[in-house]
Amino acid sequence: MIKNLSLRALLLASVLLVSFVTPYAQRAGGDNNLAPGAPGKDAQWQSAGKQAVGTSNTLESKVWFTLRNGVMDEVYYPTVDVANAQTLQLIVVDGTNVETESEDTTHKIEVLDPQALTFRQTNTAKSGYYTITKTYVTDPRTSTVLIDVEFESRTACDVYVYYDPSLNNSGMHDSGWTQGDALLASDADKSSALLSSSGFADINENVRSLGGAKFPLKNAPLASSGYLGTSDGLTDLRKNGNDKDLTPYSRAADGNVVQVAALKGFQGSRSGTDRRTGKPVPVKPRTTLALGFGKEPDEALRNARAALAKGFAKARAEYEQGWHEYVRTLRRVDAKYQAQYDMAAMVLKAHEDKTYRGAMIASLSVPWGGGASANEPNVGGYHLVWSRDLYQVATAFHALGDKASADRALDYLFRIQQKPDGSFPQNSWLDGRPFWGSLQMDEVAYPLVLAYQLGRTDNETWTKHVRPAADFIVKQGPFTPQERWEEKSGYSPSTIAAEIAGLVCAAEIARRNNDEASANIYLAAADDFARNVERWTATTTGVYGDKNYYLRLSFNDDPNDGATFNVGNGGGEHDERAIVDAGFLELVRLGVRPPQDPLIAKSVAVIDEVIKVETPNGPTFYRYNHDGYGEMDDGRQWNWDGKYTGRGRLWALLAGERGEYELARGMRAEATRRLDAMLGFANEGRMIPEQVWDKRESPRPEFKFGEGVGSATPLAWSMAQFIRLATNLQEGRNIETPDIVAARYANATAPPPRANADFGFPAPESLELMGAGTTFRVGGGIRAAGGRAFALVGDERRELGRDAQGNFTLDVTVAHGSTPV
């Protein structure tokens, strides 16, 4: 009987052993254990509402991280226009639940050092059972993100790291595999390597943590590379019921790959009890995660290992020291704003590329996560360069005392972005390849203003860059195919202000290079634009106030004709006289009109009535009324599908623009109120957004009146505007207003003398029929004593001779492929 009992017990033990080992034994395949379910579900970039961004202040480390919602989002490498990751977070598994940081915890983020881009995320389980604390830096000497992870739990659970690579700006076409103690992934010439300082748990360790015995299975890490939504580790854990087992697929090729691994030392972790006192004793397993990048997997792995070997504490000290050295060089402002000022400066610095020096992108984000999918590398989002945004950022660098960065920005604009005809693309990748194909005339003009402000008047800058751009404005302006909101063509007050300022600055640079003909041509064009800006863009038959105010833009050169146009983004058809924005304030900021100008004052009253909102953080504005570029009223993201049913929300930077106007008119308290608003718009990580929620009613908990939404945070332009306004308040004036422009217009006792001349051209229909090589004659006369006439024909400029009566003629030959106008 005893023998029979022993035999039964042995058989029972054998059955239990087999049933326990089988899931691992069957799943622990070798290198040929390929994941099923290729290529996985569509990829999608994460929300653009980042709470923090970071990189080292060194050129060797070409990696940038973004943080949001308790996790790490996109990671950029080796340039700021190439995203290589979707998400890195932890999975927590107990006997009944599989939870993720993003979905199942409450989140807090802290700025650990006010003079460095060091951030800590603290995620607390909604159940209250565990807390995860993560601190982020990058290794200053390698392209590696380092994450210090601490875990505390009141219940036994296992912890996994979840990494969704999206290498080479696309979510598809990645391949991932386990190699020893590392998770490797690759797509073309971009590769990543994920390591843990404590290592990944092996299969036997996981068996022990579940209460089993050690079995002679292959000593392989409990790690998996699978396809999103079909065989990835998170999906696998959720499918396996109470077992909560991870199938260790060794490789997944050419798809939307997700990599998951169990963290060694975190298996079955929980707090204990002191036997003597009966009080809980916290158990806090800790590790450092290293996410390294390289052109090849071996390089990525070397970078990750080198960063781990250095250790998190030493890497953090080097990282913070680099930022401390930079911040010490910056201007001091009012103590209330200094921390935000320093953060804004560091964030702008972090938006500069480390290969294409001077290239500064609009934001380390894709608005609302982009379009239908992130499968292919064709989504630029905001990680592109706009000449206009780069000008705003460069003026901020100049204001805070970092002229070297401002100079690099101008070098990039002229040497990389500028086209042979002198113009600039609407936006571009870092290497200068245009992304969107339109033309915005303010983006041609702002680099000329910047060149003057930075004192860049040398002959090479003049002949190769300033002169072609100024010539382009003379020939193509003042009409613009798109204004600063990138949607419509016409006559825009903000664009014309930039054109006027750019031409006056170019004229001064021409004069310093002894080119009197060019200087006179540019000033004549600028004066013409300045005399007519009201006639082209201000209605006298409007629907607000006394009916006389600046429009957002006039579709043609008659703001009183009642022309209707579709404002874009689903905003509908409207009479152009009913659509207003604050762009006319650029006429004041750039020195074209005095702040006391009556038409400016009337237009300010109109925008205060139509597009201003007082939020709990202070007042700001919509871009324009009926804007459709924003979340839908139910909280869903802006439509990338072309249906356009969103509504534009309030823009943070417009509070700063208004502050500069208030300062220009001597209203310091009002200017300060606008700076306070921008300070309030910043989130916990001190990131200032593009847009903020515009009403007390909120469809979702994350949307709070006067706080950022999902379009883009941080926006470089917003951070730059904060710096500029804070600096201007410190100085008591708007230091970026070009003195030479203000002297000619806003501060002048009388307008520049008007040329008294007439010109005679062939009829337009005749010009249109002229082919290349045809010569036609322009006749005219100067009717004012001492007047002079200059002509710009192609790239040639000349002063025209005249007879005793002041008459002149000019013969023009039509160039190949051109239509003379």
Secondary structure, DSSP 8 states (H G I E B T S, - for coil): -HHHHHHHHHHHHHHHHHHHHHHHHHH---TT-B-SSTT-S------SB-SEEE--SSSS---EEEEETTEEEEEE-SSTT-B-EEEEEEEEE-SS-EEEHHHHEEEEEEES-TTS--EEEEEEETTSSEEEEEEEEE-TTSSEEEEEEEEEESS-BEEEEEEEE-GGG-SSSEEEEEETTEEEEEETTEEEEEEETT-B-BHHHHHHHTT---------BSEEEEETTTT-HHHHHHHTGGG-------EEEEE-EEEEEEBTT-TTB--EE-TTT--EE----EEEEEEEEESSHHHHHHHHHHHHHH-HHHHHHHHHHHHHHHHTTS----HHHHHHHHHHHHHHHHTB-SSSTT-B-S-SS-GGG-SS---SS---TT-SB-HHHHHHHHHHHHHHT-HHHHHHHHHHIIIII--TTS---SSB-TTS-BSS---BHHHHHHHHHHHHHTT---HHHIIIIIHHHHHHHHHH-S-BSB-TTSS--BB-HHHHHHHHHHHHHHHHHHHHTT-HHHHHHHHHHHHHHHHHHHHHHEESS-SSTTS-EE-S-BSSS-TTS--EEE-STT--EEEGGG--BSGGGHHHHTTSS-TT-HHHHHHHHHHHHHTEEEETTEEEE-SBTT---S--TTS----SSS-------EETHHHHHHHHHHHHTT-HHHHHHHHHHHHHHS-TT----SEEB-SS--SSTT--BTSB-SS-BS-HHHHHHHHHHHHHHHHTS-TTS-HHHHHHTTT-SS------EEEE---HHHHHH--TT-EEEEEEEE-STT---EEEETTEEEE----TTSEEEEEEE--TT----
